[in-house]
Amino acid sequence: MEGEVNTIKQENADLETELKNTNAKVLDLTNELKSTETEYRNFKTKFKANEEEISDMKIKLETVREDHAKSQAEMTEKLQTLEAQKTGLEATVHELRHENHDMKEEIKTLESKNNNAASELGKMRDYGTLKWVVKGRKRAKKLAETLQDKDY
């Protein structure tokens, strides 16, 4: 009987160790999920700022075009300057669109990582609960058989 008690104690110690390891993995995944969410929010903020900058650049570009139309008399003198500004703004808008496209891809990647981490966390929680139930039933059955064999 004492050997069986020691065996059960050892099983309990093993299960507690496994639970601690599982909890550590859950904590790691939770931290990774939080980190991914923070990174996602940062990218989303930067993406929004770039969209606002694009909007500002479009407004500036429109202003340049209006000024060009209003200043027909000065057009000969200012034409090269305005065209250079226009080209620069269009290049900036083009670059920002590429950067936004890259950020959208990064956001998709981060969302995928976030979903994978959340899924993995859910699986680990489900697996840990199921494992405890199965082991608990096995231990109870074994103890009942032991007690029955000893006629208690």
C-alpha positions in Angstrom: 0.0 0.0 0.0 2.8 2.4 0.9 4.5 1.8 -2.5 1.2 2.6 -4.3 0.9 5.8 -2.3 4.5 6.7 -3.3 3.6 5.9 -6.9 0.6 8.1 -6.8 2.6 10.9 -5.1 5.2 10.6 -7.9 2.4 10.7 -10.5 1.0 13.8 -8.9 4.5 15.4 -8.8 4.9 14.5 -12.5 1.5 15.9 -13.3 2.2 19.1 -11.4 5.5 19.5 -13.3 3.7 18.9 -16.6 1.0 21.5 -15.5 3.8 24.0 -14.7 5.4 23.4 -18.1 2.0 23.7 -19.9 1.3 26.9 -17.9 4.7 28.3 -18.9 3.9 27.6 -22.5 0.5 29.2 -22.2 2.2 32.2 -20.6 4.8 32.4 -23.4 2.0 32.2 -26.1 0.0 34.8 -24.2 3.0 37.1 -24.2 3.7 36.5 -27.8 0.0 37.2 -28.6 0.2 40.5 -26.7 3.4 41.4 -28.5 1.9 40.6 -31.8 -1.2 42.6 -31.0 1.0 45.6 -30.0 3.0 45.3 -33.2 -0.2 45.1 -35.2 -1.5 48.2 -33.5 1.8 50.0 -34.2 1.6 49.0 -37.9 -2.0 50.0 -38.1 -1.2 53.4 -36.6 1.7 53.9 -39.0 -0.6 52.8 -41.9 -3.2 55.3 -40.9 -0.6 58.1 -40.6 0.6 57.3 -44.1 -2.9 57.4 -45.4 -3.3 60.8 -43.9 0.0 61.9 -45.4 -1.2 60.7 -48.8 -4.4 62.7 -48.4 -2.3 65.8 -47.4 -0.1 65.2 -50.4 -3.1 65.0 -52.7 -4.5 68.2 -51.2 -1.1 69.9 -51.8 -1.0 68.5 -55.3 -4.5 69.9 -56.0 -3.4 73.3 -54.6 -0.4 73.4 -56.9 -2.7 72.7 -59.8 -5.2 75.4 -58.8 -2.3 77.9 -58.4 -1.1 76.9 -61.8 -4.5 77.7 -63.4 -4.8 81.0 -61.5 -1.4 82.3 -62.5 -1.6 82.1 -66.3 0.3 85.3 -66.6 3.2 83.9 -64.5 3.0 80.5 -66.0 6.0 80.8 -68.2 8.2 81.7 -65.2 6.8 79.3 -62.7 5.9 76.3 -65.0 9.2 74.4 -64.4 9.0 75.0 -60.6 5.4 73.8 -60.4 6.1 70.8 -62.5 9.0 69.8 -60.3 6.8 70.1 -57.2 4.1 68.1 -58.9 6.5 65.4 -59.9 8.0 65.3 -56.4 4.5 65.0 -54.8 3.5 62.3 -57.2 6.7 60.3 -56.5 6.0 60.7 -52.8 2.4 59.5 -53.2 3.7 56.6 -55.3 6.3 55.7 -52.6 3.7 55.9 -49.8 1.3 53.7 -51.7 4.1 51.1 -52.1 4.9 51.4 -48.4 1.2 51.1 -47.5 1.0 48.0 -49.7 3.9 46.5 -47.8 2.3 47.4 -44.5 -0.9 45.8 -45.5 1.0 42.6 -46.3 2.8 42.9 -42.9 -0.6 43.4 -41.2 -2.0 40.3 -42.9 1.1 38.4 -41.7 0.7 39.7 -38.2 -3.0 38.9 -38.2 -2.2 35.4 -39.3 0.4 35.0 -36.5 -2.1 36.4 -34.1 -4.7 33.9 -35.2 -2.2 31.1 -35.1 -1.1 32.0 -31.6 -4.6 32.3 -30.4 -5.5 28.9 -31.9 -2.4 27.3 -30.4 -3.2 28.8 -27.0 -6.8 27.3 -27.3 -5.4 23.9 -28.3 -3.0 23.9 -25.4 -5.7 24.8 -22.9 -8.0 22.1 -24.4 -5.2 19.5 -24.4 -4.2 20.3 -20.8 -7.8 20.0 -19.5 -8.4 16.7 -21.3 -5.1 15.2 -20.1 -6.0 16.0 -16.5 -9.5 14.5 -16.8 -8.1 11.3 -18.4 -5.3 10.9 -15.8 -7.7 11.7 -12.9 -10.0 8.9 -14.1 -7.2 6.4 -14.5 -5.9 7.2 -11.0 -9.3 6.9 -9.4 -9.9 3.5 -11.2 -6.5 2.2 -10.1 -7.1 3.3 -6.5 -10.6 1.7 -6.5 -9.1 -1.6 -7.8 -6.3 -1.5 -5.2 -8.8 -1.0 -2.4 -11.0 -3.7 -3.7 -8.1 -6.2 -3.9 -7.2 -5.5 -0.3 -10.9 -5.9 0.8 -11.3 -2.5 2.4 
